[in-house]
Amino acid sequence: MTQHTQKKDRSVIVVGAGPVGLIAGLALRNLGLSATIMEAEPEGRKRPGSRAIYFHKATLIHLESIFPGLGYTLAKNGLVWPIKRTFFRGKEVFVKDYGPTDPNQLPPFTSLPQDRAEQFMFDACLQAGVEFVWKTPIRQVETSPAGATLTTKAGDVWSADYVIGADGARSSVRTTAGMKLEGPRTNDTFLVVDVKEDEESPLPLERVFHYEHPAMGGRNVMFVPFVGGWRVDLQLLEHDDPEEYSHPEGVRRWIQKVMPAKYGERVTWVSTYRFHQVVADSFTDQHGKVLLAGEAAHLFAPFGARGLNSGTPDAIKAAQGIHTALSARDDQAAKQAIFAAAHERRIAALWNRDCSSTALEHLQGNSPAMKMKRELAASLSGLVPSLGRWLDEGPYGPKSGPPELTTKY
């Protein structure tokens, strides 16, 4: 019989060593708290695809605030494209030149593969004194007024004053601590394709979005450069067979219609998905011992890059709430600090879900009114530049956050 052990108590345990979990660990250490990150997979695990590539300036500022130099490290090692363009049925309707960036200032954004960003975050965690426990999947989290108990799949038991659940869309922390995701799942199918750049003869560094690309039968296509390659998003029509477009031969066939033919042989990753537009019914448990962050708390359509960029303030606010709770005068004040942090970030999540839903309607809404708006804006964009800007900004949804937030997004 296997003998299981009772582990030492921890003050705060973060479940999940993805970017949101790493940021939570850094935020805790920045506040002078101990931080233990538990991860189901082994150290150095390899994960396919570029995944979350886009970091808003607000996120870089957040990272600077919890580990000075980290935001600048991501900016320096990422890519800031100087130009973005938007087309409607082949006609350019908007262009913006960002101009040169000042290396002494944080850029408006940076773009690099998620695994590279995670490596910089992991190195920062090691410098900050974060403890890591690898190959330890969590089976169950139970809470009480006294704290949280975590049981691993191997049967070992850990205890903590507080837990931050950053263990992704299939979060065991969320499901076993009593929270659940609520909201719709769209029927719209999207493809994300990574294409390796030809370093000897690269394409211009421009983010390009096509409404109804002429070579793709009216399907929308977006090109986003990142360090070493391109992210290509294809939005399928309702009657399309996703397998036809995501199969290696199918990808090669359509990629060569929208990029130079050589890129058909440079595809490195393909992902097909339908969006959940869901938010947890609560970001904390009934006892106020668990806080959710990132995809454990919400899943959005990726318009506006709202996943990781909202997961970052989720993690920071969770750490701040726990810091306040640990120094609270009594149990009721401690619980109130956790509930306040959870409430604030749920407001942000609901707002982000609404924004991405608005963007989806802007992109693919088939109502006569929306079709007319897009066509009218495109036809008049040369005379009224603000209409071209509306077309360009539409896929990303509103930019400003609700006024209740102390941490943006």
C-alpha positions in Angstrom: 0.0 0.0 0.0 1.3 3.5 -0.9 1.9 5.6 2.1 0.8 9.3 1.7 2.2 12.1 3.6 0.8 15.2 5.3 2.8 18.2 3.8 3.9 21.2 5.8 1.5 24.1 5.9 1.8 27.0 3.5 0.5 30.5 3.9 -0.5 30.8 0.2 -0.6 28.2 -2.5 -1.0 29.1 -6.2 -2.3 26.2 -8.3 -1.0 26.4 -11.9 2.4 27.5 -13.3 1.1 29.1 -16.4 1.6 32.9 -16.9 -1.2 33.9 -14.6 0.1 31.6 -11.8 3.6 32.9 -12.2 2.3 36.5 -12.0 0.4 35.6 -8.9 3.6 34.2 -7.3 5.5 37.4 -8.2 2.7 39.6 -6.8 2.7 37.7 -3.5 6.5 38.0 -3.1 6.3 41.7 -4.0 4.0 42.1 -1.0 6.4 40.3 1.2 4.3 37.1 1.3 5.5 33.6 0.8 4.4 31.9 -2.4 4.2 28.2 -3.4 3.2 27.3 -6.9 1.9 23.8 -7.5 1.8 22.5 -11.1 0.4 19.3 -12.5 3.0 19.0 -15.3 6.8 18.5 -14.9 9.3 21.4 -14.9 10.4 22.3 -18.5 7.3 20.9 -20.1 6.9 21.7 -23.8 3.6 23.0 -25.0 2.7 23.6 -28.7 1.9 26.8 -30.4 2.5 30.5 -29.7 -0.8 30.8 -27.7 -1.1 34.2 -25.8 1.3 36.4 -27.8 0.0 39.9 -27.2 0.8 41.9 -24.1 -0.9 45.3 -23.7 1.0 48.2 -22.2 -1.2 48.0 -19.2 0.0 44.5 -18.6 3.6 45.5 -19.0 3.1 48.2 -16.4 1.5 45.7 -14.0 4.5 43.4 -14.5 6.9 46.3 -13.8 5.0 47.1 -10.6 5.5 43.6 -9.1 9.0 42.8 -10.5 10.9 45.9 -11.8 12.4 45.2 -15.2 10.1 42.4 -16.2 7.8 44.5 -18.3 10.9 46.0 -20.1 12.3 42.5 -20.6 9.2 41.3 -22.4 9.1 44.5 -24.4 12.8 44.2 -25.4 12.4 40.5 -26.4 9.1 41.0 -28.1 8.0 42.6 -31.3 6.3 46.0 -31.7 5.0 46.2 -35.3 5.2 49.8 -36.6 2.1 49.7 -38.8 -1.4 48.2 -38.7 -3.8 48.0 -41.6 -7.4 47.1 -42.1 -9.1 46.1 -45.4 -12.7 45.5 -46.4 -13.1 43.2 -49.4 -9.6 44.0 -50.5 -9.9 47.8 -50.1 -7.7 49.5 -47.5 -10.0 51.4 -45.1 -7.6 52.2 -42.3 -3.8 52.5 -41.6 -1.9 53.6 -38.5 1.8 54.2 -38.2 2.9 53.9 -34.6 6.2 55.5 -35.4 9.5 54.7 -33.7 9.4 53.5 -30.1 11.5 54.9 -27.3 13.6 52.1 -25.7 13.4 54.0 -22.4 9.6 53.8 -22.3 7.3 50.9 -22.4 5.8 50.4 -25.8 2.0 50.4 -26.5 2.2 46.5 -26.7 4.7 43.7 -27.4 4.2 40.4 -29.2 6.1 37.2 -28.4 5.3 33.5 -28.0 3.8 32.6 -24.6 6.5 30.0 -23.8 9.2 32.7 -24.1 7.2 35.1 -21.9 6.7 32.3 -19.4 10.5 31.7 -19.2 11.2 35.3 -18.3 8.4 35.2 -15.7 9.8 31.9 -14.3 13.3 33.3 -14.0 11.8 36.3 -12.2 10.0 33.9 -9.8 13.2 32.1 -9.0 14.9 35.4 -8.2 12.0 36.5 -6.1 12.1 33.3 -4.0 8.9 31.6 -5.2 8.7 27.9 -4.3 7.7 25.4 -7.1 6.2 22.0 -6.6 6.1 20.1 -10.0 4.2 17.0 -11.2 1.5 17.5 -8.5 -2.0 17.6 -10.0 -4.7 18.7 -7.5 -7.7 16.5 -7.2 -9.7 18.4 -4.7 -9.7 21.7 -2.7 -11.9 22.0 0.4 -12.3 25.1 2.4 -13.5 26.0 5.9 -13.3 29.1 8.1 -9.9 28.0 9.1 -8.3 27.7 5.7 -8.0 25.4 2.6 -7.0 21.8 2.2 -5.6 20.6 -1.1 -5.5 16.9 -1.9 -3.3 15.8 -4.8 -4.1 13.0 -7.2 -1.5 10.9 -5.4 -3.4 11.4 -2.2 -1.0 13.8 -0.4 -2.6 16.6 1.6 -1.5 20.2 1.7 -3.0 23.0 3.8 -2.9 26.7 3.2 -4.4 29.9 4.6 -5.4 30.9 1.1 -5.3 29.5 -2.4 -5.1 31.2 -5.8 -6.6 29.0 -8.5 -4.8 29.7 -11.8 -5.1 26.2 -13.2 -6.9 27.1 -16.4 -10.2 26.3 -18.2 -10.6 22.9 -16.6 -9.7 24.2 -13.2 -10.0 21.6 -10.4 -9.7 24.4 -7.9 -12.9 26.0 -9.3 -14.9 22.9 -9.7 -14.1 21.3 -6.3 -14.3 24.5 -4.3 -17.8 25.2 -5.3 -17.7 27.7 -8.2 -19.0 27.2 -11.7 -18.7 28.9 -15.1 -21.8 30.5 -16.5 -22.5 31.8 -20.0 -23.0 30.8 -23.6 -20.8 29.0 -26.1 -20.9 30.4 -29.6 -21.3 28.3 -32.7 -18.6 30.3 -34.6 -15.5 28.3 -35.5 -12.1 29.9 -35.7 -8.7 28.7 -36.7 -5.4 29.9 -35.3 -2.3 29.0 -37.3 1.3 29.7 -36.5 3.6 30.2 -39.5 7.4 30.4 -39.2 8.9 33.5 -40.8 11.4 33.3 -43.6 14.2 35.3 -41.8 16.1 35.9 -45.1 13.1 37.3 -46.9 10.6 38.4 -44.3 7.2 40.0 -44.8 6.7 43.6 -43.8 6.1 44.0 -40.0 2.4 44.9 -40.2 -0.7 43.7 -38.4 -3.3 43.3 -41.1 -7.0 42.5 -40.7 -9.2 41.6 -43.7 -12.9 41.8 -43.5 -14.2 39.3 -46.1 -10.9 38.5 -47.7 -11.4 38.4 -51.5 -9.3 35.2 -51.8 -11.2 33.4 -49.0 -14.8 33.7 -50.2 -15.7 36.5 -47.8 -14.1 34.9 -44.7 -12.3 37.3 -42.3 -8.5 36.8 -41.9 -6.1 38.5 -39.5 -2.3 38.5 -39.6 -0.3 39.3 -36.5 3.5 39.2 -36.4 5.4 37.9 -33.4 9.0 37.1 -32.7 9.9 34.4 -35.2 6.6 34.1 -37.0 3.1 35.0 -37.8 -0.2 34.3 -36.1 -2.9 33.8 -38.8 -6.6 33.8 -37.7 -9.2 32.5 -40.1 -12.9 32.9 -39.1 -15.0 30.2 -40.7 -18.5 30.6 -42.1 -21.4 28.8 -40.5 -21.6 26.1 -43.2 -17.8 25.4 -43.3 -16.4 22.0 -42.2 -13.6 22.9 -39.7 -11.7 19.7 -40.6 -11.4 20.7 -44.2 -9.6 23.9 -43.2 -7.6 22.6 -40.3 -6.2 19.4 -41.9 -2.5 19.9 -42.9 -3.3 19.8 -46.6 -6.3 22.1 -46.1 -4.2 24.6 -44.2 -1.5 24.5 -46.8 -4.1 25.2 -49.5 -5.8 28.2 -48.0 -2.6 29.7 -46.4 -1.1 30.0 -49.9 -4.1 32.0 -51.0 -3.4 34.7 -48.4 0.4 34.6 -48.0 3.3 33.9 -50.4 3.3 30.2 -51.4 6.4 29.4 -49.4 4.5 29.9 -46.2 2.4 26.9 -47.0 5.4 24.8 -46.0 6.2 26.8 -42.9 3.1 26.0 -40.8 4.1 24.9 -37.3 0.8 24.8 -35.3 -2.9 24.7 -36.0 -5.7 25.1 -33.5 -9.5 25.0 -34.1 -11.9 26.2 -31.5 -15.3 27.5 -30.6 -15.6 30.2 -28.0 -16.9 30.0 -24.6 -18.1 33.3 -23.3 -18.3 32.3 -19.6 -17.5 33.8 -16.2 -17.5 32.1 -12.9 -20.6 32.7 -10.8 -18.2 33.7 -8.0 -14.4 34.3 -7.9 -14.2 33.0 -4.3 -15.7 30.2 -2.2 -18.2 30.6 0.5 -15.5 30.9 3.2 -13.3 33.4 1.3 -10.2 31.1 1.2 -9.9 30.7 -2.6 -9.6 33.3 -5.3 -9.7 32.5 -9.0 -7.6 34.1 -11.7 -7.3 33.9 -15.5 -9.0 31.1 -17.4 -9.9 29.4 -14.1 -12.3 32.3 -13.7 -13.4 33.2 -17.2 -13.1 32.3 -20.9 -13.5 34.9 -23.6 -13.3 35.1 -27.3 -9.8 36.4 -27.9 -10.8 39.7 -29.5 -8.8 42.4 -27.8 -6.4 39.9 -26.2 -8.5 39.8 -23.1 -7.4 36.5 -21.7 -3.9 36.9 -20.3 -4.2 40.6 -20.2 -7.2 40.4 -17.8 -5.7 37.4 -16.0 -2.7 39.6 -15.0 -4.7 42.0 -12.9 -6.8 39.0 -11.6 -3.6 37.6 -10.1 -2.3 40.9 -8.8 -5.7 41.8 -7.2 -5.9 38.3 -5.6 -2.5 38.8 -4.0 -3.5 42.2 -2.7 -6.7 40.8 -1.3 -4.8 38.0 0.5 -2.2 40.5 1.8 -5.0 42.6 3.3 -6.8 39.5 4.7 -3.6 38.2 6.4 -3.1 41.5 8.2 -6.8 42.1 9.0 -7.9 42.8 12.6 -10.4 39.8 12.7 -11.8 37.0 10.6 -14.8 39.1 9.3 -12.5 41.8 8.0 -10.3 39.2 6.4 -13.2 37.6 4.6 -14.4 41.0 3.5 -11.0 41.7 1.9 -11.2 38.5 -0.1 -14.8 39.1 -1.2 -14.0 42.6 -2.3 -11.1 41.4 -4.5 -13.3 38.7 -6.0 -16.2 41.1 -6.6 -13.9 43.7 -8.4 -12.4 41.1 -10.7 -15.8 39.6 -11.5 -17.0 43.0 -12.6 -14.0 43.2 -14.9 -14.7 39.7 -16.3 -18.3 40.4 -17.1 -17.3 43.7 -18.8 -14.6 41.8 -20.9 -17.2 39.2 -21.8 -19.6 41.8 -23.0 -16.8 43.5 -25.0 -15.7 40.4 -26.8 -19.4 39.5 -27.5 -19.8 43.0 -29.0 -16.6 42.4 -31.1 -17.9 39.1 -32.4 -21.2 40.7 -33.5 -19.2 43.5 -35.2 -17.1 40.9 -37.1 -19.6 38.3 -38.1 -23.1 39.7 -37.3 -25.4 38.8 -40.1 -28.2 41.2 -39.3 -29.1 43.6 -42.2 -28.3 46.5 -39.9 -24.8 45.3 -39.1 -24.0 44.4 -42.7 -25.1 47.9 -43.8 -23.0 49.6 -41.1 -19.9 47.7 -42.2 -20.4 48.4 -45.9 -21.3 52.0 -45.3 -18.3 52.6 -43.1 -16.0 51.0 -45.7 -17.4 53.0 -48.6 -17.1 56.3 -46.7 -13.8 55.7 -44.9 -11.8 57.7 -47.4 -14.0 60.8 -46.7 -14.6 60.1 -43.0 -11.5 58.6 -41.4 -13.3 57.9 -38.1 -15.4 55.3 -40.0 -12.2 53.5 -41.0 -11.1 53.7 -37.4 -14.4 52.1 -36.3 -13.8 49.2 -38.6 -10.3 48.8 -37.3 -11.2 48.9 -33.7 -14.4 46.9 -33.9 -12.7 43.4 -33.7 -11.3 44.3 -30.3 -14.3 45.8 -28.6 -14.3 48.8 -26.2 -10.9 49.7 -24.7 -11.7 51.5 -21.5 -12.7 49.6 -18.4 -15.6 50.0 -16.0 -15.1 52.7 -13.4 -15.3 50.4 -10.4 -11.9 48.9 -11.1 -8.6 49.8 -9.3 -6.6 47.5 -11.6 -7.5 48.0 -15.3 -9.1 45.2 -17.3 
